[in-house]
Amino acid sequence: MLRTDKSDSKTILTIHGQLTFSRNVLRPKSKEDLKKLLETENIKSVVPLDQYLGIAKLPFKITVDAMLQISYWAQNQLSYQRAEDAISKIMHVSVNDDTVRLVSNFIGNIIFREDCRKAKEAYELLNSCQLPSTHDKKGVLYILTDGAALNTRHKDENNSTWRENKLGEVFSTDHIHFWKTKKGETEHRILQKEYISYIGPASEFKKHLLACALRNGYGRYKTTVVLSDGATWIRNMVDELFPDAQHILDYFHLSENVHTFAKYRFNNNEKEYIPWAESVCQELKASNYAEVLQRLEPYKSLSLPAGVVNLYGYIHNNINNIDYASYERSGYFIGSGAIESGNKTVLQSRLKQAGMRWNIDTAQAMVTLRSKDESALWDTLVVPVFKKYCAGL
């Protein structure tokens, strides 16, 4: 049925020196033989070598390990072109940037679908009142969340191309290393954390954040702390998902809003607005928020321009989340610097380079891969999930 044509020997120069080889090319003797081969041998490719190599059913006709390597460098580098260059230097193979994009989209979507499955399961546990509540672990579980804008190729109902990527970060005091500097100041480093990203509404993101929190011990730690900038959607989400948690308004966001309000009130007069803002911040950090609200009472109905927060309303809405003196006595973090850093590493460093605009699905695939890599979950999650998918083809 098949005839073997042996080509002339060839010599090529490789990184291991000269390599001489010859190859056998398998061809059906006739069209009838080809038809019979496809029917009886269950060969899906007109090139039998694909089946011999085990790649006939795989997307892109690339091995599983090679696809994983391609997607890793796609999310690790600043652009698909940079990924192409890195693959060429490290793997010594040529894969164009368009293939890099397609492969990373494919794997990123598979991992995202797995995230969605876990998110659905977690939310079903919540609705059926089956969340764990043993509280057998000492220490504190921290849940941080924030949103950051991403430029896309598609306009929304407001004619804007910008979308918000909602990012969650979960870690515990079990995985924080503390030490003293020579000046006696306490420093820390988070050794293990998990990020979760979702480009879309809070109604879906909250399910992903809940699943991430459960994976990291929510319901088992005696204390859970949520840190955020106090946005309304975050407050509502915390009330629904983590009612037993202590929600803390990020002190540095609060301080920033105090200074912005002060600049407006004193018409950017530094001699007036800086002392006023600093005194308000000192009062708030000392948990004297009742006195601060009294000072702000005359301004609570003030008409403010865009970008200037109604400071009275902002503090009043977060009144249960700004007892900073008590939080610091308990040893809690009061700043959300970790999630700000996460926005830079997960989103900005890869998806917000100059001139970048994304299809939403492509962006979701990429931030999903970025989140897994920055959470040190590439080998333990991305690799096995994708290999399981390919094994089922």
C-alpha positions in Angstrom: 0.0 0.0 0.0 2.8 2.4 0.8 6.1 2.9 -1.0 9.2 4.2 0.7 11.3 6.8 -1.1 14.7 7.3 0.5 16.1 10.8 -0.2 19.8 11.6 -0.6 21.8 12.2 2.6 22.0 15.8 3.8 24.3 17.6 6.2 23.2 20.6 8.3 25.0 22.7 10.9 23.4 22.6 14.3 24.3 23.9 17.8 25.8 20.4 18.4 28.0 20.6 15.3 27.4 19.0 11.9 24.6 16.5 11.5 24.2 14.1 8.6 20.8 12.5 8.0 18.6 10.9 5.5 14.8 10.5 5.7 12.2 8.0 4.5 9.1 9.6 2.9 6.0 7.4 3.1 3.6 7.8 0.2 0.5 5.8 -0.9 1.1 4.1 -4.3 -2.2 5.4 -5.6 -5.2 7.4 -4.8 -7.1 4.2 -4.1 -4.5 3.2 -1.6 -4.7 6.6 0.1 -8.4 6.3 0.4 -8.1 2.8 1.9 -5.4 4.0 4.2 -7.6 6.8 5.6 -10.5 4.4 6.0 -8.9 1.3 7.5 -6.0 2.7 9.5 -8.0 5.6 11.0 -5.3 8.1 9.9 -6.6 11.6 10.2 -3.7 13.3 8.4 -2.4 12.9 4.9 1.1 12.9 6.5 1.4 9.7 8.5 4.4 11.1 10.3 2.1 13.3 12.3 0.5 10.2 13.8 3.8 8.6 14.3 4.9 11.7 16.3 1.6 11.7 18.2 0.6 15.2 17.0 -2.0 14.4 14.3 -4.9 15.2 16.7 -3.2 18.1 18.5 -3.9 21.7 17.6 -1.3 23.5 15.4 0.4 20.1 14.9 2.8 21.0 17.7 3.7 18.8 20.6 2.1 19.4 24.0 5.4 20.4 25.6 6.2 22.8 22.8 2.8 24.5 23.0 3.3 24.9 26.8 6.7 26.4 26.2 5.3 28.8 23.5 2.5 30.0 25.8 4.8 30.4 28.7 7.1 32.8 26.7 4.1 34.5 25.2 2.9 35.7 28.7 6.4 36.1 30.1 7.7 38.6 27.4 6.6 42.1 26.6 5.1 41.2 23.3 4.5 38.3 20.9 7.4 39.4 18.9 9.7 39.3 22.0 8.3 35.8 22.7 9.2 34.7 19.1 12.7 36.0 19.7 13.0 34.2 23.1 11.7 30.9 21.7 14.3 31.1 18.9 17.1 31.7 21.3 16.1 29.3 24.0 14.3 26.4 22.2 16.3 26.8 18.9 13.1 26.6 16.8 11.4 29.1 14.6 7.8 30.0 15.6 6.3 33.2 14.2 4.6 35.7 16.4 1.2 35.0 14.9 1.5 31.3 15.9 2.7 32.4 19.4 -0.5 34.4 19.7 -2.8 31.6 18.6 -1.2 29.0 20.8 -1.2 31.2 23.9 -4.9 32.2 23.2 -5.8 28.5 22.9 -4.1 27.4 26.1 -5.2 30.6 28.0 -8.8 29.9 27.1 -8.6 26.3 28.3 -7.2 27.5 31.7 -9.8 30.3 31.9 -12.6 27.7 31.3 -11.2 25.7 34.2 -11.2 28.8 36.4 -14.9 29.4 35.4 -15.8 25.8 36.3 -14.2 26.2 39.7 -15.8 29.6 40.2 -19.3 28.1 39.5 -18.7 25.3 42.0 -17.6 27.7 44.7 -20.6 29.9 44.2 -22.9 26.9 44.4 -21.3 26.0 47.7 -22.1 29.5 48.9 -25.7 29.3 47.8 -26.2 25.9 49.4 -24.6 27.1 52.6 -21.8 24.5 52.4 -18.8 26.8 52.7 -16.2 25.5 55.2 -16.3 27.1 58.7 -13.9 25.1 60.8 -11.7 28.2 61.7 -9.0 25.7 62.8 -6.1 27.7 61.4 -4.4 30.5 63.4 -3.2 33.6 61.6 -4.9 35.9 59.1 -6.2 35.3 55.6 -5.9 38.4 53.4 -8.1 39.0 50.4 -7.2 42.0 48.3 -9.0 43.3 45.2 -8.8 46.2 42.8 -9.7 47.2 39.2 -7.5 48.6 36.5 -8.4 49.8 33.0 -7.4 47.9 29.8 -7.6 49.3 26.3 -9.5 47.0 23.8 -10.5 47.1 20.2 -14.2 47.2 20.9 -16.4 50.1 22.1 -19.0 49.6 24.8 -22.4 51.2 25.2 -20.7 54.5 26.3 -18.5 54.5 23.1 -15.4 53.7 25.2 -12.8 51.1 24.3 -11.6 50.8 27.9 -12.6 47.8 30.1 -11.8 47.1 33.7 -9.7 44.0 34.6 -10.7 43.0 38.1 -7.8 41.5 40.0 -8.0 39.5 43.2 -5.0 38.5 45.4 -5.2 36.0 48.3 -2.4 35.1 50.8 -2.1 34.3 54.5 0.3 35.2 57.3 1.5 31.5 57.1 3.4 32.6 54.0 4.8 36.0 55.0 8.4 36.4 56.1 9.0 39.2 58.6 12.4 40.6 59.6 13.9 43.6 61.3 16.1 46.1 59.5 19.3 47.5 61.0 17.2 50.5 62.0 14.8 48.3 63.9 12.0 48.6 61.4 9.8 45.6 60.5 9.8 44.6 56.9 8.0 41.7 55.2 7.8 39.7 52.1 4.9 37.6 50.8 6.3 34.2 49.9 3.2 32.6 48.4 0.1 34.3 46.9 -2.6 33.6 44.3 -3.9 36.0 41.8 -7.2 35.8 39.9 -8.1 38.0 36.9 -11.5 38.7 35.3 -12.3 41.2 32.5 -16.0 41.8 33.1 -18.7 42.5 35.7 -18.4 42.1 39.4 -21.3 39.6 39.3 -18.9 37.1 37.7 -15.6 38.2 39.2 -16.9 37.6 42.7 -17.3 33.9 41.9 -13.7 33.6 40.8 -12.5 35.5 43.9 -14.6 33.3 46.2 -13.0 30.2 44.6 -9.5 31.6 45.0 -10.2 32.4 48.6 -11.5 28.9 49.3 -8.4 27.4 47.7 -6.3 29.4 50.1 -8.1 28.6 53.3 -11.2 30.9 53.6 -13.4 29.4 56.3 -10.5 27.8 58.0 -8.6 30.8 59.2 -9.8 32.4 62.4 -9.5 35.9 60.9 -10.1 37.1 57.4 -9.2 40.6 56.3 -10.3 42.2 53.0 -8.4 45.2 51.8 -9.7 47.5 49.1 -10.1 51.1 47.9 -13.7 51.1 49.2 -15.5 51.0 45.8 -19.2 50.3 46.1 -19.0 47.1 44.0 -16.3 45.8 46.4 -18.3 46.6 49.5 -21.3 44.9 48.1 -19.2 41.8 47.2 -17.6 41.6 50.6 -21.0 41.8 52.3 -22.3 38.9 50.2 -19.2 36.6 50.1 -17.2 37.3 53.2 -19.6 38.6 55.9 -17.4 37.5 58.7 -14.3 39.3 57.4 -13.0 42.6 58.6 -13.1 44.9 55.6 -10.4 47.6 55.7 -10.4 50.7 53.5 -6.8 51.1 52.2 -5.4 53.9 54.2 -3.3 55.2 51.3 -6.3 55.5 49.0 -8.1 57.4 51.8 -5.1 59.7 52.3 -5.0 60.3 48.5 -8.7 61.3 48.4 -8.2 63.6 51.4 -5.4 65.4 49.7 -7.4 65.7 46.4 -10.4 67.1 48.3 -8.1 69.5 50.2 -6.5 70.8 46.9 -9.9 71.6 45.6 -11.2 73.2 48.8 -8.1 75.5 49.2 -7.7 76.1 45.4 -4.3 74.4 45.3 -2.9 76.7 48.0 -0.1 74.5 49.4 0.2 76.5 52.6 -3.4 75.8 53.4 -4.3 72.5 51.9 -1.2 70.5 53.0 -1.6 71.2 56.8 -5.3 70.6 56.6 -5.0 67.3 54.7 -2.2 66.1 57.0 -4.2 66.9 60.2 -7.3 65.1 58.8 -5.1 62.0 57.9 -3.6 62.0 61.4 -7.1 62.1 62.9 -8.3 59.2 60.7 -5.2 57.1 61.4 -5.9 57.6 65.1 -9.5 56.4 64.5 -11.0 59.8 65.3 -13.3 59.5 62.3 -16.4 60.9 64.2 -14.5 64.2 64.7 -13.4 64.3 61.0 -17.0 63.8 59.9 -18.0 66.8 62.0 -15.4 68.9 60.4 -16.6 67.8 56.9 -20.3 68.3 57.7 -20.5 71.7 56.0 -19.1 70.2 52.8 -21.2 67.1 52.5 -23.5 68.6 49.9 -20.8 70.5 48.0 -20.9 70.3 44.2 -17.6 68.7 43.2 -15.9 68.4 39.8 -15.0 65.0 38.3 -12.1 63.4 40.0 -12.7 64.9 43.4 -14.4 62.5 45.8 -17.2 63.6 48.2 -14.9 63.1 51.2 -17.8 63.2 53.7 -19.7 60.5 51.8 -16.6 58.4 51.2 -15.7 58.3 54.9 -19.4 57.8 56.0 -19.9 54.9 53.6 -16.7 53.2 54.9 -17.2 54.1 58.6 -17.0 50.4 59.6 -13.7 49.9 57.7 -11.5 52.7 59.0 -10.7 51.9 62.7 -7.0 52.0 61.8 -5.8 52.3 65.4 -7.5 49.0 66.3 -6.3 47.3 63.1 -2.7 48.3 63.8 -2.9 47.0 67.4 -4.1 43.7 65.9 -1.2 43.6 63.6 -3.3 43.9 60.4 -2.0 45.5 57.2 -3.9 48.7 56.5 -2.5 49.4 53.0 -3.2 47.5 49.8 0.2 48.0 48.2 0.4 44.3 47.3 -2.6 44.5 45.0 -1.2 47.7 43.4 2.0 45.7 42.7 -0.1 42.9 41.3 -1.8 45.2 38.8 1.6 46.2 37.5 3.0 42.6 37.2 -0.1 40.8 36.0 -1.7 43.5 33.8 0.4 46.5 33.0 3.8 44.8 32.3 2.3 42.7 29.6 -1.0 44.1 28.4 -0.5 47.9 28.6 2.6 48.5 26.6 2.7 51.4 24.2 0.1 51.1 21.5 -1.4 47.9 22.7 -5.2 47.2 22.1 -6.7 43.8 22.7 -9.6 41.7 21.7 -11.4 41.0 25.0 -11.1 37.2 24.7 -7.4 37.4 23.9 -6.8 39.7 26.8 -8.7 37.4 29.1 -6.5 34.5 28.0 -3.4 36.4 28.5 -4.2 37.8 32.0 -5.3 34.3 33.0 -1.8 32.9 32.0 -0.1 35.9 33.7 -2.0 35.3 36.9 -1.1 31.6 37.0 2.6 32.3 36.4 2.8 35.1 38.9 1.0 32.8 41.4 3.7 30.1 40.8 1.0 27.8 39.5 2.4 27.1 36.0 3.8 23.7 36.7 1.1 22.6 39.1 -2.0 23.9 37.3 -1.4 25.1 33.7 0.7 22.1 32.6 -1.5 19.3 34.1 -4.8 20.9 33.0 -3.6 21.4 29.4 -2.1 17.9 29.2 -5.4 16.4 30.5 -7.2 18.3 27.8 -4.9 17.1 25.1 -5.1 13.5 26.3 -8.8 13.6 25.7 -8.5 14.6 22.0 
